[in-house]
Amino acid sequence: MTIILQNEALTLGVEPKHGGQVSLFKMGGFDVFRPQKATDALSALDSGSFVLLPFSNRIKQGFFEFDGKRYQLPINWQGDENAIHGNGWYSAWEVEKQTETSCELRYEHDGSWWPWPFVARLTYSLEGRSLKMAAEVRNIAEECMPVGIGFHPYFLANADTTMQFNARSAYLPFESHSALALGQAVESRLNFSRTKPVKSSELIDHNYDGWDGIAHLKNCGAKFDVLIKADENMRHAMVYSPPSEGFVCFEPTTHSAGAFNLENGCDHGVRRLDPAQVFTAGFSIELTDRK
């Protein structure tokens, strides 16, 4: 059953049984996120936003090493040869708390697909013209586990939508060895330190390291300007902007894309979570009328 959160400005639809995904996000009756496609499956990949945990982006062919042990994850989406976005996005969540403007969801993993059991919580809240999203993961295994968190919102975008944010480097997932140093490539199509259109004839599907936690989208869905603010644990981001689609994804994450396949993954944001330890991350989306 869809949860509807609402205040004087915003409306949010959440689907607990379908990965805790956002099925609609509106201000003044107008869509901010891509609305959920009308299908029985309610796939998160067709939604307005979904959570990424216990890792974001991809683990190459599902294989990684941690603390000297090798792990093989089953491939969890037929459209990719890699393990993708963790397992929270297609799992059923339970509603723990709900008010008119907020809800808290809970998901407990038994250690089957991901080798360590954990308990996750996902929170949505509306405050004025801001949507806040936060997630936490608690390690309930008897040994240390690696973890990461991210969010995957689909902002409506068109040829007039612009974006601005500051980051240190950009690269395709699994290609950190060829990272583009943005400070030395001001004119690159991947550099958004200066405000410019986000939709172009070329695909953007890149990881950004050294993000400062703030991003601006102007003319989102032809109606709104968007200010994104992430907490201190989210200093990486993915940008996904396919030329033929009417959206752009700006995905705050706690680790680099492909970090679980790097020897120094912890230097790229992978967190070591001891038994009973909790890791949290979140961000806010503030809306203003288009100027």
C-alpha positions, -999 to 999 in steps of 0.1 A, spaced: 0 0 0 13 34 -9 21 58 19 12 94 11 31 121 30 19 157 26 23 192 40 12 226 28 37 225 -2 48 190 -9 33 155 -16 54 123 -14 44 88 -23 64 59 -8 61 22 -16 73 2 15 68 -33 -1 87 -23 -32 121 -13 -20 108 17 -1 109 36 -34 94 70 -40 65 67 -65 57 104 -67 71 137 -55 52 169 -62 51 205 -53 19 224 -59 6 195 -79 36 194 -103 61 166 -105 96 171 -93 108 135 -97 99 113 -126 66 97 -116 64 59 -112 55 41 -144 21 25 -141 30 -12 -140 20 -40 -116 57 -47 -108 65 -13 -94 102 -17 -101 124 8 -83 142 12 -117 110 28 -130 104 49 -99 111 85 -88 138 76 -64 152 46 -44 178 39 -18 211 21 -24 224 -1 3 245 -19 16 264 -5 -14 258 18 -43 264 15 -80 282 -18 -90 304 -46 -78 321 -60 -109 306 -93 -118 295 -96 -82 330 -104 -70 350 -86 -43 375 -92 -15 372 -80 21 396 -87 50 414 -114 30 383 -133 20 367 -136 -14 330 -131 -19 307 -138 -49 273 -121 -50 246 -135 -72 239 -111 -101 207 -93 -90 194 -77 -122 192 -93 -156 201 -60 -173 236 -59 -160 265 -84 -156 275 -68 -123 259 -68 -89 240 -35 -87 229 -11 -60 227 -36 -31 195 -53 -23 174 -27 -4 159 -14 -36 140 -46 -44 132 -58 -9 101 -54 12 103 -29 40 81 -26 71 66 7 83 78 14 118 66 50 122 43 73 103 29 108 106 13 131 81 47 144 70 72 116 78 77 79 78 104 54 90 108 21 73 128 -10 85 144 -39 65 162 -68 81 185 -88 59 193 -124 69 228 -127 54 218 -147 23 225 -125 -8 248 -101 10 271 -122 32 264 -103 64 231 -98 81 221 -62 88 191 -41 98 185 -10 77 162 20 83 150 45 58 134 78 67 115 103 46 103 137 60 87 168 46 97 202 61 83 232 44 96 230 8 123 204 17 123 167 14 148 149 36 159 113 30 182 94 54 192 58 57 211 38 83 227 3 84 233 -16 116 257 -46 114 241 -76 132 268 -100 121 295 -113 145 322 -99 123 331 -67 105 313 -59 73 319 -33 45 291 -9 38 280 20 16 248 40 12 234 61 -16 202 76 -31 190 75 -67 166 103 -74 153 110 -110 148 147 -114 126 158 -143 149 177 -168 148 192 -203 170 211 -226 167 242 -203 177 224 -171 211 234 -158 233 220 -130 261 233 -109 283 215 -83 319 213 -73 340 181 -73 376 170 -75 375 144 -103 351 124 -126 353 90 -141 333 61 -154 326 33 -128 356 9 -125 378 35 -142 392 55 -113 427 50 -129 417 73 -157 400 99 -135 396 134 -150 410 161 -127 383 187 -129 404 215 -117 425 211 -148 396 206 -171 374 235 -166 359 233 -201 352 196 -200 316 185 -206 319 167 -173 328 198 -153 298 214 -136 317 239 -114 301 265 -137 263 264 -143 255 248 -176 229 226 -193 228 190 -180 212 175 -211 234 171 -241 239 147 -271 263 126 -251 256 103 -222 268 113 -188 271 83 -165 300 93 -143 312 91 -107 324 123 -90 349 122 -61 356 151 -38 321 165 -40 315 193 -15 280 181 -6 260 209 -24 244 208 -59 221 231 -78 195 222 -104 178 251 -122 146 247 -142 138 212 -129 107 200 -148 102 235 -161 88 246 -128 114 245 -99 149 252 -88 165 226 -66 191 228 -39 207 195 -28 226 194 5 242 162 18 256 153 52 293 149 58 292 111 51 282 117 15 311 132 -4 307 112 -37 281 114 -63 269 97 -95 254 117 -124 233 98 -149 219 119 -178 209 99 -209 203 122 -239 170 107 -249 153 107 -214 135 135 -197 154 132 -164 188 136 -147 199 115 -118 221 132 -92 229 105 -67 246 113 -34 267 84 -22 291 76 6 317 58 -17 330 59 -52 314 38 -79 335 6 -81 351 12 -47 344 -23 -35 367 -36 -63 396 -14 -53 424 -26 -30 422 8 -12 383 8 -12 382 24 23 401 54 8 373 58 -16 345 57 10 339 21 18 331 19 55 341 -8 79 312 -16 102 320 -35 134 294 -58 150 265 -37 164 279 -5 148 256 18 129 264 39 98 241 67 86 238 91 57 213 115 43 206 145 23 179 171 16 162 185 -15 150 221 -11 126 235 -38 120 271 -49 99 284 -77 117 290 -109 132 324 -111 
